[in-house]
Amino acid sequence: MANMSYCRFQNTVTDLMDCLEALNEQEIASEEEQRAADRMLREVAYFLYQHDIVDELPDDVNDRIKELIGMK
């Protein structure tokens, strides 16, 4: 079920932190979860690119983000 608009970020931040911890610990349970993690990272990278945030990051990070979204 989708989050209600008035609390979507409050409800999502805990899940995001859990996902980041799993990525850091390399504890992804299945190939399906790995695909979802990859998609999540690509979506965030594309958001950063769309909003010109990428250009403000160090060149190596900038290059990796562009590579992740297929811009390089």
mmCIF file of the N, C-alpha and C atoms, coordinates in Angstrom:
data_MODEL
# 
_entry.id   MODEL 
# 
loop_
_atom_site.group_PDB 
_atom_site.id 
_atom_site.type_symbol 
_atom_site.label_atom_id 
_atom_site.label_alt_id 
_atom_site.label_comp_id 
_atom_site.label_asym_id 
_atom_site.label_entity_id 
_atom_site.label_seq_id 
_atom_site.pdbx_PDB_ins_code 
_atom_site.Cartn_x 
_atom_site.Cartn_y 
_atom_site.Cartn_z 
_atom_site.occupancy 
_atom_site.B_iso_or_equiv 
_atom_site.pdbx_formal_charge 
_atom_site.auth_seq_id 
_atom_site.auth_comp_id 
_atom_site.auth_asym_id 
_atom_site.auth_atom_id 
_atom_site.pdbx_PDB_model_num 
ATOM 1   N N  . MET A 1 1  ? 0.843  -1.173  0.000   1.00 0.00 ? 1  MET A N  1 
ATOM 2   C CA . MET A 1 1  ? 0.000  0.000   0.000   1.00 0.00 ? 1  MET A CA 1 
ATOM 3   C C  . MET A 1 1  ? 0.897  1.249   0.000   1.00 0.00 ? 1  MET A C  1 
ATOM 4   N N  . ALA A 1 2  ? 0.536  2.219   -0.777  1.00 0.00 ? 2  ALA A N  1 
ATOM 5   C CA . ALA A 1 2  ? 1.310  3.453   -0.874  1.00 0.00 ? 2  ALA A CA 1 
ATOM 6   C C  . ALA A 1 2  ? 1.176  4.281   0.393   1.00 0.00 ? 2  ALA A C  1 
ATOM 7   N N  . ASN A 1 3  ? 2.196  5.070   0.653   1.00 0.00 ? 3  ASN A N  1 
ATOM 8   C CA . ASN A 1 3  ? 2.144  5.973   1.798   1.00 0.00 ? 3  ASN A CA 1 
ATOM 9   C C  . ASN A 1 3  ? 1.198  7.128   1.520   1.00 0.00 ? 3  ASN A C  1 
ATOM 10  N N  . MET A 1 4  ? 0.566  7.623   2.558   1.00 0.00 ? 4  MET A N  1 
ATOM 11  C CA . MET A 1 4  ? -0.272 8.808   2.442   1.00 0.00 ? 4  MET A CA 1 
ATOM 12  C C  . MET A 1 4  ? 0.657  9.995   2.225   1.00 0.00 ? 4  MET A C  1 
ATOM 13  N N  . SER A 1 5  ? 0.247  10.953  1.415   1.00 0.00 ? 5  SER A N  1 
ATOM 14  C CA . SER A 1 5  ? 1.126  12.052  1.038   1.00 0.00 ? 5  SER A CA 1 
ATOM 15  C C  . SER A 1 5  ? 1.600  12.882  2.230   1.00 0.00 ? 5  SER A C  1 
ATOM 16  N N  . TYR A 1 6  ? 0.802  12.958  3.277   1.00 0.00 ? 6  TYR A N  1 
ATOM 17  C CA . TYR A 1 6  ? 1.187  13.793  4.410   1.00 0.00 ? 6  TYR A CA 1 
ATOM 18  C C  . TYR A 1 6  ? 2.261  13.139  5.288   1.00 0.00 ? 6  TYR A C  1 
ATOM 19  N N  . CYS A 1 7  ? 2.539  11.852  5.086   1.00 0.00 ? 7  CYS A N  1 
ATOM 20  C CA . CYS A 1 7  ? 3.553  11.195  5.921   1.00 0.00 ? 7  CYS A CA 1 
ATOM 21  C C  . CYS A 1 7  ? 4.463  10.266  5.126   1.00 0.00 ? 7  CYS A C  1 
ATOM 22  N N  . ARG A 1 8  ? 4.503  10.420  3.803   1.00 0.00 ? 8  ARG A N  1 
ATOM 23  C CA . ARG A 1 8  ? 5.290  9.489   2.989   1.00 0.00 ? 8  ARG A CA 1 
ATOM 24  C C  . ARG A 1 8  ? 6.768  9.506   3.354   1.00 0.00 ? 8  ARG A C  1 
ATOM 25  N N  . PHE A 1 9  ? 7.328  10.675  3.643   1.00 0.00 ? 9  PHE A N  1 
ATOM 26  C CA . PHE A 1 9  ? 8.748  10.735  3.967   1.00 0.00 ? 9  PHE A CA 1 
ATOM 27  C C  . PHE A 1 9  ? 9.014  10.180  5.362   1.00 0.00 ? 9  PHE A C  1 
ATOM 28  N N  . GLN A 1 10 ? 8.111  10.452  6.302   1.00 0.00 ? 10 GLN A N  1 
ATOM 29  C CA . GLN A 1 10 ? 8.266  9.906   7.648   1.00 0.00 ? 10 GLN A CA 1 
ATOM 30  C C  . GLN A 1 10 ? 8.230  8.382   7.605   1.00 0.00 ? 10 GLN A C  1 
ATOM 31  N N  . ASN A 1 11 ? 7.345  7.841   6.810   1.00 0.00 ? 11 ASN A N  1 
ATOM 32  C CA . ASN A 1 11 ? 7.210  6.384   6.728   1.00 0.00 ? 11 ASN A CA 1 
ATOM 33  C C  . ASN A 1 11 ? 8.357  5.748   5.958   1.00 0.00 ? 11 ASN A C  1 
ATOM 34  N N  . THR A 1 12 ? 8.950  6.470   5.033   1.00 0.00 ? 12 THR A N  1 
ATOM 35  C CA . THR A 1 12 ? 9.959  5.911   4.151   1.00 0.00 ? 12 THR A CA 1 
ATOM 36  C C  . THR A 1 12 ? 11.366 6.012   4.708   1.00 0.00 ? 12 THR A C  1 
ATOM 37  N N  . VAL A 1 13 ? 11.648 7.019   5.509   1.00 0.00 ? 13 VAL A N  1 
ATOM 38  C CA . VAL A 1 13 ? 13.020 7.230   5.972   1.00 0.00 ? 13 VAL A CA 1 
ATOM 39  C C  . VAL A 1 13 ? 13.548 6.028   6.761   1.00 0.00 ? 13 VAL A C  1 
ATOM 40  N N  . THR A 1 14 ? 12.719 5.413   7.576   1.00 0.00 ? 14 THR A N  1 
ATOM 41  C CA . THR A 1 14 ? 13.161 4.240   8.334   1.00 0.00 ? 14 THR A CA 1 
ATOM 42  C C  . THR A 1 14 ? 13.486 3.088   7.398   1.00 0.00 ? 14 THR A C  1 
ATOM 43  N N  . ASP A 1 15 ? 12.646 2.880   6.402   1.00 0.00 ? 15 ASP A N  1 
ATOM 44  C CA . ASP A 1 15 ? 12.903 1.819   5.423   1.00 0.00 ? 15 ASP A CA 1 
ATOM 45  C C  . ASP A 1 15 ? 14.164 2.111   4.622   1.00 0.00 ? 15 ASP A C  1 
ATOM 46  N N  . LEU A 1 16 ? 14.362 3.364   4.246   1.00 0.00 ? 16 LEU A N  1 
ATOM 47  C CA . LEU A 1 16 ? 15.560 3.733   3.499   1.00 0.00 ? 16 LEU A CA 1 
ATOM 48  C C  . LEU A 1 16 ? 16.810 3.462   4.336   1.00 0.00 ? 16 LEU A C  1 
ATOM 49  N N  . MET A 1 17 ? 16.783 3.825   5.592   1.00 0.00 ? 17 MET A N  1 
ATOM 50  C CA . MET A 1 17 ? 17.935 3.578   6.465   1.00 0.00 ? 17 MET A CA 1 
ATOM 51  C C  . MET A 1 17 ? 18.215 2.078   6.579   1.00 0.00 ? 17 MET A C  1 
ATOM 52  N N  . ASP A 1 18 ? 17.177 1.277   6.653   1.00 0.00 ? 18 ASP A N  1 
ATOM 53  C CA . ASP A 1 18 ? 17.325 -0.178  6.699   1.00 0.00 ? 18 ASP A CA 1 
ATOM 54  C C  . ASP A 1 18 ? 17.955 -0.689  5.400   1.00 0.00 ? 18 ASP A C  1 
ATOM 55  N N  . CYS A 1 19 ? 17.513 -0.149  4.272   1.00 0.00 ? 19 CYS A N  1 
ATOM 56  C CA . CYS A 1 19 ? 18.069 -0.547  2.978   1.00 0.00 ? 19 CYS A CA 1 
ATOM 57  C C  . CYS A 1 19 ? 19.542 -0.167  2.871   1.00 0.00 ? 19 CYS A C  1 
ATOM 58  N N  . LEU A 1 20 ? 19.879 1.037   3.303   1.00 0.00 ? 20 LEU A N  1 
ATOM 59  C CA . LEU A 1 20 ? 21.276 1.478   3.249   1.00 0.00 ? 20 LEU A CA 1 
ATOM 60  C C  . LEU A 1 20 ? 22.160 0.611   4.143   1.00 0.00 ? 20 LEU A C  1 
ATOM 61  N N  . GLU A 1 21 ? 21.643 0.240   5.298   1.00 0.00 ? 21 GLU A N  1 
ATOM 62  C CA . GLU A 1 21 ? 22.395 -0.648  6.183   1.00 0.00 ? 21 GLU A CA 1 
ATOM 63  C C  . GLU A 1 21 ? 22.631 -2.001  5.512   1.00 0.00 ? 21 GLU A C  1 
ATOM 64  N N  . ALA A 1 22 ? 21.603 -2.538  4.866   1.00 0.00 ? 22 ALA A N  1 
ATOM 65  C CA . ALA A 1 22 ? 21.745 -3.819  4.163   1.00 0.00 ? 22 ALA A CA 1 
ATOM 66  C C  . ALA A 1 22 ? 22.768 -3.711  3.032   1.00 0.00 ? 22 ALA A C  1 
ATOM 67  N N  . LEU A 1 23 ? 22.765 -2.587  2.315   1.00 0.00 ? 23 LEU A N  1 
ATOM 68  C CA . LEU A 1 23 ? 23.761 -2.383  1.262   1.00 0.00 ? 23 LEU A CA 1 
ATOM 69  C C  . LEU A 1 23 ? 25.165 -2.310  1.849   1.00 0.00 ? 23 LEU A C  1 
ATOM 70  N N  . ASN A 1 24 ? 25.316 -1.560  2.927   1.00 0.00 ? 24 ASN A N  1 
ATOM 71  C CA . ASN A 1 24 ? 26.631 -1.442  3.579   1.00 0.00 ? 24 ASN A CA 1 
ATOM 72  C C  . ASN A 1 24 ? 27.139 -2.778  4.092   1.00 0.00 ? 24 ASN A C  1 
ATOM 73  N N  . GLU A 1 25 ? 26.237 -3.594  4.607   1.00 0.00 ? 25 GLU A N  1 
ATOM 74  C CA . GLU A 1 25 ? 26.607 -4.894  5.168   1.00 0.00 ? 25 GLU A CA 1 
ATOM 75  C C  . GLU A 1 25 ? 26.609 -5.998  4.114   1.00 0.00 ? 25 GLU A C  1 
ATOM 76  N N  . GLN A 1 26 ? 26.233 -5.636  2.886   1.00 0.00 ? 26 GLN A N  1 
ATOM 77  C CA . GLN A 1 26 ? 26.117 -6.599  1.781   1.00 0.00 ? 26 GLN A CA 1 
ATOM 78  C C  . GLN A 1 26 ? 25.213 -7.771  2.170   1.00 0.00 ? 26 GLN A C  1 
ATOM 79  N N  . GLU A 1 27 ? 24.080 -7.424  2.749   1.00 0.00 ? 27 GLU A N  1 
ATOM 80  C CA . GLU A 1 27 ? 23.102 -8.417  3.205   1.00 0.00 ? 27 GLU A CA 1 
ATOM 81  C C  . GLU A 1 27 ? 21.827 -8.303  2.385   1.00 0.00 ? 27 GLU A C  1 
ATOM 82  N N  . ILE A 1 28 ? 21.910 -8.643  1.115   1.00 0.00 ? 28 ILE A N  1 
ATOM 83  C CA . ILE A 1 28 ? 20.736 -8.616  0.246   1.00 0.00 ? 28 ILE A CA 1 
ATOM 84  C C  . ILE A 1 28 ? 20.309 -10.061 0.029   1.00 0.00 ? 28 ILE A C  1 
ATOM 85  N N  . ALA A 1 29 ? 19.067 -10.354 0.388   1.00 0.00 ? 29 ALA A N  1 
ATOM 86  C CA . ALA A 1 29 ? 18.596 -11.719 0.546   1.00 0.00 ? 29 ALA A CA 1 
ATOM 87  C C  . ALA A 1 29 ? 18.380 -12.505 -0.741  1.00 0.00 ? 29 ALA A C  1 
ATOM 88  N N  . SER A 1 30 ? 18.129 -11.833 -1.854  1.00 0.00 ? 30 SER A N  1 
ATOM 89  C CA . SER A 1 30 ? 17.793 -12.572 -3.070  1.00 0.00 ? 30 SER A CA 1 
ATOM 90  C C  . SER A 1 30 ? 18.155 -11.754 -4.304  1.00 0.00 ? 30 SER A C  1 
ATOM 91  N N  . GLU A 1 31 ? 18.116 -12.409 -5.453  1.00 0.00 ? 31 GLU A N  1 
ATOM 92  C CA . GLU A 1 31 ? 18.368 -11.704 -6.713  1.00 0.00 ? 31 GLU A CA 1 
ATOM 93  C C  . GLU A 1 31 ? 17.298 -10.647 -6.969  1.00 0.00 ? 31 GLU A C  1 
ATOM 94  N N  . GLU A 1 32 ? 16.061 -10.947 -6.598  1.00 0.00 ? 32 GLU A N  1 
ATOM 95  C CA . GLU A 1 32 ? 14.967 -9.984  -6.765  1.00 0.00 ? 32 GLU A CA 1 
ATOM 96  C C  . GLU A 1 32 ? 15.233 -8.728  -5.928  1.00 0.00 ? 32 GLU A C  1 
ATOM 97  N N  . GLU A 1 33 ? 15.694 -8.925  -4.700  1.00 0.00 ? 33 GLU A N  1 
ATOM 98  C CA . GLU A 1 33 ? 16.027 -7.791  -3.842  1.00 0.00 ? 33 GLU A CA 1 
ATOM 99  C C  . GLU A 1 33 ? 17.223 -7.020  -4.410  1.00 0.00 ? 33 GLU A C  1 
ATOM 100 N N  . GLN A 1 34 ? 18.189 -7.730  -4.990  1.00 0.00 ? 34 GLN A N  1 
ATOM 101 C CA . GLN A 1 34 ? 19.341 -7.064  -5.603  1.00 0.00 ? 34 GLN A CA 1 
ATOM 102 C C  . GLN A 1 34 ? 18.890 -6.191  -6.769  1.00 0.00 ? 34 GLN A C  1 
ATOM 103 N N  . ARG A 1 35 ? 17.977 -6.714  -7.592  1.00 0.00 ? 35 ARG A N  1 
ATOM 104 C CA . ARG A 1 35 ? 17.448 -5.918  -8.710  1.00 0.00 ? 35 ARG A CA 1 
ATOM 105 C C  . ARG A 1 35 ? 16.715 -4.682  -8.191  1.00 0.00 ? 35 ARG A C  1 
ATOM 106 N N  . ALA A 1 36 ? 15.955 -4.843  -7.121  1.00 0.00 ? 36 ALA A N  1 
ATOM 107 C CA . ALA A 1 36 ? 15.239 -3.696  -6.540  1.00 0.00 ? 36 ALA A CA 1 
ATOM 108 C C  . ALA A 1 36 ? 16.229 -2.683  -5.965  1.00 0.00 ? 36 ALA A C  1 
ATOM 109 N N  . ALA A 1 37 ? 17.292 -3.149  -5.333  1.00 0.00 ? 37 ALA A N  1 
ATOM 110 C CA . ALA A 1 37 ? 18.314 -2.248  -4.802  1.00 0.00 ? 37 ALA A CA 1 
ATOM 111 C C  . ALA A 1 37 ? 18.986 -1.485  -5.939  1.00 0.00 ? 37 ALA A C  1 
ATOM 112 N N  . ASP A 1 38 ? 19.306 -2.188  -7.015  1.00 0.00 ? 38 ASP A N  1 
ATOM 113 C CA . ASP A 1 38 ? 19.910 -1.537  -8.182  1.00 0.00 ? 38 ASP A CA 1 
ATOM 114 C C  . ASP A 1 38 ? 18.975 -0.475  -8.752  1.00 0.00 ? 38 ASP A C  1 
ATOM 115 N N  . ARG A 1 39 ? 17.702 -0.809  -8.849  1.00 0.00 ? 39 ARG A N  1 
ATOM 116 C CA . ARG A 1 39 ? 16.725 0.160   -9.375  1.00 0.00 ? 39 ARG A CA 1 
ATOM 117 C C  . ARG A 1 39 ? 16.629 1.381   -8.464  1.00 0.00 ? 39 ARG A C  1 
ATOM 118 N N  . MET A 1 40 ? 16.589 1.143   -7.159  1.00 0.00 ? 40 MET A N  1 
ATOM 119 C CA . MET A 1 40 ? 16.504 2.250   -6.210  1.00 0.00 ? 40 MET A CA 1 
ATOM 120 C C  . MET A 1 40 ? 17.706 3.179   -6.370  1.00 0.00 ? 40 MET A C  1 
ATOM 121 N N  . LEU A 1 41 ? 18.893 2.619   -6.475  1.00 0.00 ? 41 LEU A N  1 
ATOM 122 C CA . LEU A 1 41 ? 20.098 3.429   -6.630  1.00 0.00 ? 41 LEU A CA 1 
ATOM 123 C C  . LEU A 1 41 ? 20.089 4.201   -7.942  1.00 0.00 ? 41 LEU A C  1 
ATOM 124 N N  . ARG A 1 42 ? 19.636 3.554   -9.026  1.00 0.00 ? 42 ARG A N  1 
ATOM 125 C CA . ARG A 1 42 ? 19.550 4.253   -10.313 1.00 0.00 ? 42 ARG A CA 1 
ATOM 126 C C  . ARG A 1 42 ? 18.549 5.401   -10.259 1.00 0.00 ? 42 ARG A C  1 
ATOM 127 N N  . GLU A 1 43 ? 17.427 5.194   -9.591  1.00 0.00 ? 43 GLU A N  1 
ATOM 128 C CA . GLU A 1 43 ? 16.411 6.252   -9.470  1.00 0.00 ? 43 GLU A CA 1 
ATOM 129 C C  . GLU A 1 43 ? 16.955 7.451   -8.697  1.00 0.00 ? 43 GLU A C  1 
ATOM 130 N N  . VAL A 1 44 ? 17.662 7.178   -7.606  1.00 0.00 ? 44 VAL A N  1 
ATOM 131 C CA . VAL A 1 44 ? 18.259 8.269   -6.827  1.00 0.00 ? 44 VAL A CA 1 
ATOM 132 C C  . VAL A 1 44 ? 19.316 8.985   -7.660  1.00 0.00 ? 44 VAL A C  1 
ATOM 133 N N  . ALA A 1 45 ? 20.152 8.221   -8.355  1.00 0.00 ? 45 ALA A N  1 
ATOM 134 C CA . ALA A 1 45 ? 21.190 8.820   -9.197  1.00 0.00 ? 45 ALA A CA 1 
ATOM 135 C C  . ALA A 1 45 ? 20.575 9.687   -10.287 1.00 0.00 ? 45 ALA A C  1 
ATOM 136 N N  . TYR A 1 46 ? 19.493 9.216   -10.898 1.00 0.00 ? 46 TYR A N  1 
ATOM 137 C CA . TYR A 1 46 ? 18.836 9.989   -11.952 1.00 0.00 ? 46 TYR A CA 1 
ATOM 138 C C  . TYR A 1 46 ? 18.238 11.279  -11.378 1.00 0.00 ? 46 TYR A C  1 
ATOM 139 N N  . PHE A 1 47 ? 17.669 11.196  -10.194 1.00 0.00 ? 47 PHE A N  1 
ATOM 140 C CA . PHE A 1 47 ? 17.135 12.385  -9.528  1.00 0.00 ? 47 PHE A CA 1 
ATOM 141 C C  . PHE A 1 47 ? 18.249 13.413  -9.322  1.00 0.00 ? 47 PHE A C  1 
ATOM 142 N N  . LEU A 1 48 ? 19.393 12.958  -8.829  1.00 0.00 ? 48 LEU A N  1 
ATOM 143 C CA . LEU A 1 48 ? 20.536 13.856  -8.623  1.00 0.00 ? 48 LEU A CA 1 
ATOM 144 C C  . LEU A 1 48 ? 20.970 14.488  -9.940  1.00 0.00 ? 48 LEU A C  1 
ATOM 145 N N  . TYR A 1 49 ? 20.974 13.699  -10.995 1.00 0.00 ? 49 TYR A N  1 
ATOM 146 C CA . TYR A 1 49 ? 21.365 14.194  -12.314 1.00 0.00 ? 49 TYR A CA 1 
ATOM 147 C C  . TYR A 1 49 ? 20.355 15.222  -12.826 1.00 0.00 ? 49 TYR A C  1 
ATOM 148 N N  . GLN A 1 50 ? 19.071 14.914  -12.734 1.00 0.00 ? 50 GLN A N  1 
ATOM 149 C CA . GLN A 1 50 ? 18.020 15.812  -13.217 1.00 0.00 ? 50 GLN A CA 1 
ATOM 150 C C  . GLN A 1 50 ? 18.066 17.178  -12.546 1.00 0.00 ? 50 GLN A C  1 
ATOM 151 N N  . HIS A 1 51 ? 18.454 17.201  -11.296 1.00 0.00 ? 51 HIS A N  1 
ATOM 152 C CA . HIS A 1 51 ? 18.430 18.442  -10.522 1.00 0.00 ? 51 HIS A CA 1 
ATOM 153 C C  . HIS A 1 51 ? 19.805 19.092  -10.415 1.00 0.00 ? 51 HIS A C  1 
ATOM 154 N N  . ASP A 1 52 ? 20.701 18.711  -11.312 1.00 0.00 ? 52 ASP A N  1 
ATOM 155 C CA . ASP A 1 52 ? 22.048 19.290  -11.397 1.00 0.00 ? 52 ASP A CA 1 
ATOM 156 C C  . ASP A 1 52 ? 22.850 19.166  -10.106 1.00 0.00 ? 52 ASP A C  1 
ATOM 157 N N  . ILE A 1 53 ? 22.486 18.241  -9.265  1.00 0.00 ? 53 ILE A N  1 
ATOM 158 C CA . ILE A 1 53 ? 23.238 18.013  -8.032  1.00 0.00 ? 53 ILE A CA 1 
ATOM 159 C C  . ILE A 1 53 ? 24.532 17.272  -8.349  1.00 0.00 ? 53 ILE A C  1 
ATOM 160 N N  . VAL A 1 54 ? 24.495 16.464  -9.392  1.00 0.00 ? 54 VAL A N  1 
ATOM 161 C CA . VAL A 1 54 ? 25.662 15.691  -9.796  1.00 0.00 ? 54 VAL A CA 1 
ATOM 162 C C  . VAL A 1 54 ? 26.849 16.606  -10.063 1.00 0.00 ? 54 VAL A C  1 
ATOM 163 N N  . ASP A 1 55 ? 26.607 17.731  -10.711 1.00 0.00 ? 55 ASP A N  1 
ATOM 164 C CA . ASP A 1 55 ? 27.694 18.635  -11.077 1.00 0.00 ? 55 ASP A CA 1 
ATOM 165 C C  . ASP A 1 55 ? 28.393 19.235  -9.862  1.00 0.00 ? 55 ASP A C  1 
ATOM 166 N N  . GLU A 1 56 ? 27.743 19.219  -8.715  1.00 0.00 ? 56 GLU A N  1 
ATOM 167 C CA . GLU A 1 56 ? 28.327 19.782  -7.499  1.00 0.00 ? 56 GLU A CA 1 
ATOM 168 C C  . GLU A 1 56 ? 29.147 18.754  -6.723  1.00 0.00 ? 56 GLU A C  1 
ATOM 169 N N  . LEU A 1 57 ? 29.135 17.508  -7.166  1.00 0.00 ? 57 LEU A N  1 
ATOM 170 C CA . LEU A 1 57 ? 29.852 16.444  -6.475  1.00 0.00 ? 57 LEU A CA 1 
ATOM 171 C C  . LEU A 1 57 ? 31.255 16.284  -7.043  1.00 0.00 ? 57 LEU A C  1 
ATOM 172 N N  . PRO A 1 58 ? 32.154 15.646  -6.298  1.00 0.00 ? 58 PRO A N  1 
ATOM 173 C CA . PRO A 1 58 ? 33.493 15.391  -6.836  1.00 0.00 ? 58 PRO A CA 1 
ATOM 174 C C  . PRO A 1 58 ? 33.418 14.620  -8.159  1.00 0.00 ? 58 PRO A C  1 
ATOM 175 N N  . ASP A 1 59 ? 34.403 14.822  -9.015  1.00 0.00 ? 59 ASP A N  1 
ATOM 176 C CA . ASP A 1 59 ? 34.384 14.229  -10.353 1.00 0.00 ? 59 ASP A CA 1 
ATOM 177 C C  . ASP A 1 59 ? 34.213 12.716  -10.346 1.00 0.00 ? 59 ASP A C  1 
ATOM 178 N N  . ASP A 1 60 ? 34.865 12.003  -9.427  1.00 0.00 ? 60 ASP A N  1 
ATOM 179 C CA . ASP A 1 60 ? 34.750 10.548  -9.413  1.00 0.00 ? 60 ASP A CA 1 
ATOM 180 C C  . ASP A 1 60 ? 33.329 10.108  -9.059  1.00 0.00 ? 60 ASP A C  1 
ATOM 181 N N  . VAL A 1 61 ? 32.680 10.818  -8.146  1.00 0.00 ? 61 VAL A N  1 
ATOM 182 C CA . VAL A 1 61 ? 31.291 10.514  -7.784  1.00 0.00 ? 61 VAL A CA 1 
ATOM 183 C C  . VAL A 1 61 ? 30.372 10.885  -8.945  1.00 0.00 ? 61 VAL A C  1 
ATOM 184 N N  . ASN A 1 62 ? 30.611 12.046  -9.523  1.00 0.00 ? 62 ASN A N  1 
ATOM 185 C CA . ASN A 1 62 ? 29.848 12.517  -10.671 1.00 0.00 ? 62 ASN A CA 1 
ATOM 186 C C  . ASN A 1 62 ? 29.909 11.486  -11.797 1.00 0.00 ? 62 ASN A C  1 
ATOM 187 N N  . ASP A 1 63 ? 31.102 11.009  -12.102 1.00 0.00 ? 63 ASP A N  1 
ATOM 188 C CA . ASP A 1 63 ? 31.273 10.015  -13.171 1.00 0.00 ? 63 ASP A CA 1 
ATOM 189 C C  . ASP A 1 63 ? 30.547 8.719   -12.852 1.00 0.00 ? 63 ASP A C  1 
ATOM 190 N N  . ARG A 1 64 ? 30.610 8.273   -11.615 1.00 0.00 ? 64 ARG A N  1 
ATOM 191 C CA . ARG A 1 64 ? 29.948 7.016   -11.221 1.00 0.00 ? 64 ARG A CA 1 
ATOM 192 C C  . ARG A 1 64 ? 28.436 7.134   -11.336 1.00 0.00 ? 64 ARG A C  1 
ATOM 193 N N  . ILE A 1 65 ? 27.893 8.270   -10.942 1.00 0.00 ? 65 ILE A N  1 
ATOM 194 C CA . ILE A 1 65 ? 26.446 8.478   -11.049 1.00 0.00 ? 65 ILE A CA 1 
ATOM 195 C C  . ILE A 1 65 ? 26.026 8.469   -12.508 1.00 0.00 ? 65 ILE A C  1 
ATOM 196 N N  . LYS A 1 66 ? 26.758 9.171   -13.348 1.00 0.00 ? 66 LYS A N  1 
ATOM 197 C CA . LYS A 1 66 ? 26.419 9.194   -14.780 1.00 0.00 ? 66 LYS A CA 1 
ATOM 198 C C  . LYS A 1 66 ? 26.533 7.802   -15.391 1.00 0.00 ? 66 LYS A C  1 
ATOM 199 N N  . GLU A 1 67 ? 27.521 7.043   -14.955 1.00 0.00 ? 67 GLU A N  1 
ATOM 200 C CA . GLU A 1 67 ? 27.665 5.663   -15.426 1.00 0.00 ? 67 GLU A CA 1 
ATOM 201 C C  . GLU A 1 67 ? 26.475 4.819   -14.984 1.00 0.00 ? 67 GLU A C  1 
ATOM 202 N N  . LEU A 1 68 ? 26.051 5.007   -13.758 1.00 0.00 ? 68 LEU A N  1 
ATOM 203 C CA . LEU A 1 68 ? 24.936 4.242   -13.190 1.00 0.00 ? 68 LEU A CA 1 
ATOM 204 C C  . LEU A 1 68 ? 23.640 4.466   -13.963 1.00 0.00 ? 68 LEU A C  1 
ATOM 205 N N  . ILE A 1 69 ? 23.432 5.685   -14.439 1.00 0.00 ? 69 ILE A N  1 
ATOM 206 C CA . ILE A 1 69 ? 22.176 5.979   -15.159 1.00 0.00 ? 69 ILE A CA 1 
ATOM 207 C C  . ILE A 1 69 ? 22.349 5.902   -16.669 1.00 0.00 ? 69 ILE A C  1 
ATOM 208 N N  . GLY A 1 70 ? 23.517 5.434   -17.115 1.00 0.00 ? 70 GLY A N  1 
ATOM 209 C CA . GLY A 1 70 ? 23.731 5.230   -18.542 1.00 0.00 ? 70 GLY A CA 1 
ATOM 210 C C  . GLY A 1 70 ? 24.040 6.497   -19.314 1.00 0.00 ? 70 GLY A C  1 
ATOM 211 N N  . MET A 1 71 ? 24.568 7.503   -18.646 1.00 0.00 ? 71 MET A N  1 
ATOM 212 C CA . MET A 1 71 ? 24.899 8.760   -19.310 1.00 0.00 ? 71 MET A CA 1 
ATOM 213 C C  . MET A 1 71 ? 26.372 8.838   -19.681 1.00 0.00 ? 71 MET A C  1 
ATOM 214 N N  . LYS A 1 72 ? 27.125 7.779   -19.433 1.00 0.00 ? 72 LYS A N  1 
ATOM 215 C CA . LYS A 1 72 ? 28.549 7.777   -19.718 1.00 0.00 ? 72 LYS A CA 1 
ATOM 216 C C  . LYS A 1 72 ? 28.991 6.479   -20.296 1.00 0.00 ? 72 LYS A C  1 
# 
